Amino acid sequence: MTFNSCHFYFWLRSVSSTTSRSTICYIMTEFKSQKLWGGRFVTGIDPTLNKINASIHIDKRMYVEDIQASIAYAEALSKAKLLTDIENELIENGLKQILKEWENNDFALTPDDEDIHTAVERRLTELIGDTARKLHTGRSRNDQCITDTKLWLRKSIDYLIETLVDVIQVMTLRAEENINVIMPGYTHLQRAQPIRWSHWLLSYAWSLKNDANKLKQMRKNVNVMPLGSGALAGNPFDIDREALATSLGFDGATENSMHAVGDRDFIADFLYWTSLTSMHLSRFAEDVIIYSSQEFDFLKISDSFSTGSSLMPHKRNPDSMELIRGKSGTMLGKCVGFLTTLKGIPSTYNKDLQEDKEALFTAYDTVTDLLVVARETIKTLEVNSDKCRAALTLNMLATDLAYYLVRKGIPFRNAHHIVGQIICATETEKIPIKEFPVSKLKNFSPVFDEDVKNIWNFESSVEQYKTCGGTSLAAVQQQIDTLNNWLSQSNSKQYNEL
């Protein structure tokens, strides 16, 4: 039968006062042995503290990593002659049995399983007896949990990079499909200059590509093994940490045990990354919300990523994009919250750091969902090329008129001023700028000639931006080719080699 601290307290009150102190201490020791750290305590932990102290409901998702690291550590203990070959094999087989139990949903948690490390060790002891108690030799939960977390995050980064690659690939495909669609480009939400729709979409592809490259660098920073640091002072046994690191796929081992067990910079980095990436997705979502409104009607979000109104039957709401926009604030909150937790902690491990995994797992789960929703929304977006074209207005070519003057030898600042005066005159006289007579244009500058009529063409306008990064057909196609080359490399190489 399993007792908790409340059961024990009421049992203790019922014990005869003549019961010897040594007997009670012995019984209490047996009771407290269920806690890894319970040997020096006389009374049980308060139930409410026990509740907030336990992290098993959060960190149990690291069961694979905990078992993986434990198998590797048992092998290191064996090489250091702290386990016999038979004991090592017994531990490895027991851990593999536990892994199967987790995978088959057969692993039964108990009230005394504080965390995944406690749960696995407790079950291993049940399976193989006292040999299991040797596994923790020289190891602390301080270096154990940070190792598990790095193993988990390394795997998760790989999946996120794959997901980002998928999103960018969909963006690139849609950009190529719609490369001839011309639409207004905006600054300050005001019509600015004509651009290709593909140029707009690819602007977000480049943001996500930068996010993917940041993840690749982050993976390298994460991939340094803290196992073997102990609680804070290091490992007193002859453990080959470099060999242990290699066996777990790490690039090397940490250099300072105190830093290793207290370091959560890599989690802060990841939380910042999720904040930045979700912000990019949020800005994209805001554009899609605007462009899919009836006032613009450039885009139509598919039924699968839209919702309706419980009151108004005609409504078509862009909830998928609004949720992306809203949850980006949650991502920022997780980052700021965890940084606030970190700021006042003294050196090495403190229990405050247990807050890391709730923030880490929530941020990972959320940003993964946002990327998938964004990918599928982009894949199914309908582009209304006629509406995009109809939104183009001739005053958007005012900059082209200034460039015309520049090509005639007028300094740009002067040209800008001249065109501003012309715009003012056309508005006063209520004459479309395209129809403003050349004779009147000459009143503003003698360099105007009949060839000025050639600038009133939206295709010609976008095609003048041929330099790298521009919105001409060739420049946009160059972007697509560059991204496709990057996508090909990302699909064919290990992420940590890129």
ABEGO torsion letter per residue (X at the ends): XBBBAAAAAAAAAABBAABBAAAAAAAAAAAAAABAAAAABABBBBAAAAAAABAAAAAAAAAAAAAAAAAAAAAAAAAAGABBAAAAAAAAAAAAAAAAAAAAGABBBBAABABAAAAAAAAAAAAAEAAAAAAABGBBAAAAAAAAAAAAAAAAAAAAAAAAAAAAAAAAAAAAAAAABBBBBBBGGBBABBBBAAAAAAAAAAAAAAAAAAAAAAAAAAABBABGAEAAAEBABBBBAAAAAAAAGBAEBBABAAAAAABAAAAAAAAAAAAAAAAAAAAAAAAAAAAABAAAGABBBBAAABBBBAABAABBBBAAAAAAAAAAAAAAAAAAAAAAAAAABBBEBBAAAAAAAAAAAAAAAAAAAAAAAAAAAAAABBBBAAAAAAABBAAAAAAAAAAAAAAAGBBAAAAAAAAAAAAAAAAAAGBBAAABBAAAAAAABAABBAAAAAABBAAAAAAABABBGBABAAAAAAAAAAAAAAAAAAAABBAAAX
